[in-house]
Amino acid sequence: GRLRDCQFDAIKNLETSLADQRPRALIQMATGSGKTWAAVSSCYRLIKHAKARRILFLVDRNNLGRQAFREYRNFRTPDDGRRLEELYNIQHLQSNVLDPVSKVTICTIQRLYSMLKGEEYDAESEEESLHEVSMKNVPRKELDYNPEIPIETYDFIITDECHRSIYNLWSQVLGYFDAFIIGLTATPSKDTLGFFDQNLVMEYSHERAVADRVNVPYDVYYIETAITRDGSEIPAGFNVRSRDVVSRRELWEISDEDYPYEAVKLDRDVVSPDQIRTVIKTFREKLFTEIFPGRKEVPKTIIFTKNDSHANDVLHIVREEFAKGNDFAKKITYKTTGEKPENLIKSFRNSPLPRIVVSVDMIATGTDIRPVECLLFMRDVKSRIYFEQMKGRGSRVIDETELHAVSPDAYRKTHYVVVDAVGVTDS
């Protein structure tokens, strides 16, 4: 299809920056506005017109790699309409062997690091997002030169959702090759801007995306659960407190450090079975009267939990409270047993069931699931950028027919709702 104006501008500005020999460039575009598609178009132009030999597309976990691989393969060239994969070899790395004839290699940062180190790689680690890994205080990754993989192997490196862990933990992996580095992000921070030499070639905010009908806006619905309120009446309702509007300048100034906790708020995640049940019950009771008035079918909902065992507890209680069978609610984490996470994501995206998905980080960032209309936070998020990413899961627009196919009683996606059970929208 045709490029959106924001994609056209991003490509044009990037090419100006490359022509000026700027080694690093950053493209900031709101979630769902088509960053990956713009990057694929750009790659085609670089290969065809700028004679790029090889391009590396880096992601922070495998399900984003699979998604990017699909976009590259399905891309039809604007001049003769053929698919990109008919013209050039595109490799999605599943083993530590580089295909010497591939024009585009899609790979996780984790796997690339192990290849440069000459180590074997455990594929399961590719399923966990670096957002979660970076919260575990892993030491910085050190690299030596590996003659098997020369530094001139790639001409361009595109790094998708370049969040902060790559600037300290993984910076050597990015800096290893003698290549232009292009960053794609929806949620920039001071660190990001610094790494890309302040060379922001494109800026496209969520507000502009909403105005251009590329994103939908959101409302916040509170469910307060304080055990201290002796489990009695629980106030619930839409957020009427004024939402802080952060200026663009301030936004870039906020470094994305984990914010310090006061001792009192040590654990704001909803973890005790009683609390979980209270939240889920309140959610179920208010769903068709206050949150989505007039609807009869549960809108596609993602519930964000703290870890795998928390996800199991929440899933169990959701299934009990809604009593609509096991297919109604599923867990999608990289520890999903039996069913493959990518198949679950596919049915969540394309089929009426499941209605509710419980996840930790598998679909928290980058994953494109347009029919999602509701996000329920049962865990606190200590990073502003990660939270913005998670929130972005609901902002994508969707064609009415496509929405109707998975949610028959939904006619248009006009907005999405963030249901906040932990006060995450305040912090």
WOLIN-V289069 format. One line per field, one symbol per residue. psi: psi as a letter, one per 20 degrees, with the letter a starting at -180 (. if undefined). burial: # if it has 16 or more other ideal C-beta (glycine too) atoms within 10 Angstrom, else .. A space follows every 10 residues. Layout:
# WOLIN-V289069
psi: ???
burial: ???
This chain:
# WOLIN-V289069
psi: rqqrghgggg gghghgghhj kphqqpoopq pjjlgggghg gggghhgghj kpgqppopri rhhhgggggg gghippqhgj jqqhihhqpp pooirkopoh iphpppqqhg ggghghikqr pohhiiipqi gggiijlqqq pqqrpohhnq ijgqhqpppq mnahhihggj hhghigqnqp ppqpqhnrrg gghghkkjmo ipporhghhg hjkhrqrqqp ppopophhkk jcpopqrqoi qpppoprggg ghhoqlqpqq qqhhkgnjqn hqhggggggh gggghigigg gmpiqhppqp pppprgaghg gggggghghg ghlkrhihpq pnrijpqfqp ghhggghhgi qhqqhpppqf ihkhphponh ipippoojqq pjpggggggg hihiipqqqg ggghhhnhjp hqohrrpooo jjkhhg.
burial: ...#.##.## #.###.##.. ...####### ########## #######... .#.####### #########. ##..#.#... ...#...#.# ###....#.. .######### ######.... #....##### ####...... #......... ..######## #######.## ..##.##.## #########. ###.##...# ######..## ...###.#.# #####..... ...#.#.... .......... .#...#.... .......### #...###### .##..##... ##.....### ######...# #.#######. ##.....### ######.... #..##.###. ...####### ########## ########## #.######## ########.. ..#..##..# ..#..##### ##.##..
